[in-house]
Amino acid sequence: MKYWRKPLDLAKIRESRGKVVLIEDRCKGCGFCVEYCPRDVLTMSSTFNKKGYNIPAVIHESQCVNCHFCEVLCPDFAIYSLEAKGT
C-alpha cells in the first residue's frame, strides 16, 4: 500500500479484499463497472446473457479492494462485491 507518510500502526493495517458478484441476467452491458473500476478487476467479455448483451468478466479478483464503486455505478443493480473470506 502507498501512504503519504508511514503510519505508526503499519504492521496492524490490512488491506480489504473483495469478491465481485455479477447477476448476469440483469446486466445490460453498459460497461460502467469495467470503465471506472479503480483496480481494473473487470473486462468486457465475449459472453452474452439471456437478453443478448455482452457482460463483464472478472479477470483480476485478487486486486478487488471491496470499494463497492461498481455497485454505485451500475444502473441495473447487476453487480456487487462482498468481503472476501479470510481477510
C-alpha positions as CSV (number, residue, x, y, z in Angstrom):
1,M,0.0,0.0,0.0
2,K,1.1,3.5,-0.6
3,Y,0.8,6.2,2.1
4,W,1.8,9.9,2.1
5,R,3.6,9.1,5.4
6,K,4.4,5.9,7.3
7,P,1.6,5.1,9.7
8,L,2.6,4.3,13.3
9,D,0.5,1.1,13.2
10,L,1.6,-0.1,9.8
11,A,2.0,-3.7,11.0
12,K,-1.6,-3.8,12.0
13,I,-3.1,-2.4,8.8
14,R,-4.6,-4.9,6.5
15,E,-6.0,-4.2,3.0
16,S,-9.6,-5.1,2.5
17,R,-10.2,-7.7,-0.3
18,G,-13.5,-8.3,-2.1
19,K,-15.2,-10.8,-4.3
20,V,-17.2,-9.4,-7.2
21,V,-20.6,-11.0,-8.0
22,L,-22.3,-10.4,-11.2
23,I,-26.0,-11.1,-11.8
24,E,-25.7,-11.9,-15.5
25,D,-29.3,-11.8,-16.5
26,R,-29.8,-8.3,-15.1
27,C,-26.7,-6.8,-16.9
28,K,-27.3,-4.7,-20.0
29,G,-23.6,-4.4,-20.9
30,C,-23.2,-0.7,-20.3
31,G,-19.6,-1.2,-19.3
32,F,-19.6,1.4,-16.5
33,C,-18.2,-1.1,-14.0
34,V,-15.4,-2.0,-16.3
35,E,-14.5,1.6,-17.3
36,Y,-14.5,3.0,-13.8
37,C,-13.1,0.2,-11.7
38,P,-10.1,1.8,-9.8
39,R,-8.2,-1.5,-9.8
40,D,-9.1,-2.9,-13.3
41,V,-10.7,-6.0,-11.9
42,L,-13.2,-6.4,-14.7
43,T,-13.2,-6.5,-18.5
44,M,-15.9,-6.9,-21.1
45,S,-16.1,-10.5,-22.3
46,S,-17.4,-12.0,-25.5
47,T,-20.1,-13.9,-23.5
48,F,-23.7,-13.0,-23.9
49,N,-26.5,-13.2,-21.3
50,K,-30.1,-14.3,-22.0
51,K,-31.0,-10.8,-23.2
52,G,-28.2,-10.8,-25.8
53,Y,-25.9,-8.3,-24.0
54,N,-22.2,-8.7,-23.6
55,I,-21.4,-9.0,-20.0
56,P,-18.3,-8.1,-18.0
57,A,-16.0,-10.8,-16.6
58,V,-13.8,-10.8,-13.5
59,I,-10.2,-11.1,-14.6
60,H,-8.2,-9.9,-11.5
61,E,-10.3,-10.8,-8.5
62,S,-7.3,-10.7,-6.2
63,Q,-7.0,-7.0,-6.9
64,C,-10.5,-6.1,-5.7
65,V,-10.4,-3.9,-2.6
66,N,-14.2,-4.1,-1.9
67,C,-14.8,-0.4,-2.6
68,H,-18.3,-1.0,-3.9
69,F,-17.8,1.5,-6.7
70,C,-19.2,-1.0,-9.2
71,E,-22.4,-1.2,-7.2
72,V,-22.8,2.5,-7.1
73,L,-22.3,2.9,-10.8
74,C,-24.5,0.0,-12.1
75,P,-27.9,1.3,-13.3
76,D,-29.3,-2.2,-13.3
77,F,-28.1,-3.3,-9.8
78,A,-26.4,-6.2,-11.6
79,I,-23.1,-6.2,-9.8
80,Y,-22.0,-6.1,-6.2
81,S,-19.0,-7.0,-4.1
82,L,-18.6,-9.0,-0.9
83,E,-15.8,-9.0,1.6
84,A,-13.6,-11.9,0.7
85,K,-13.3,-14.7,3.3
86,G,-10.1,-14.9,5.3
87,T,-9.2,-11.2,5.1
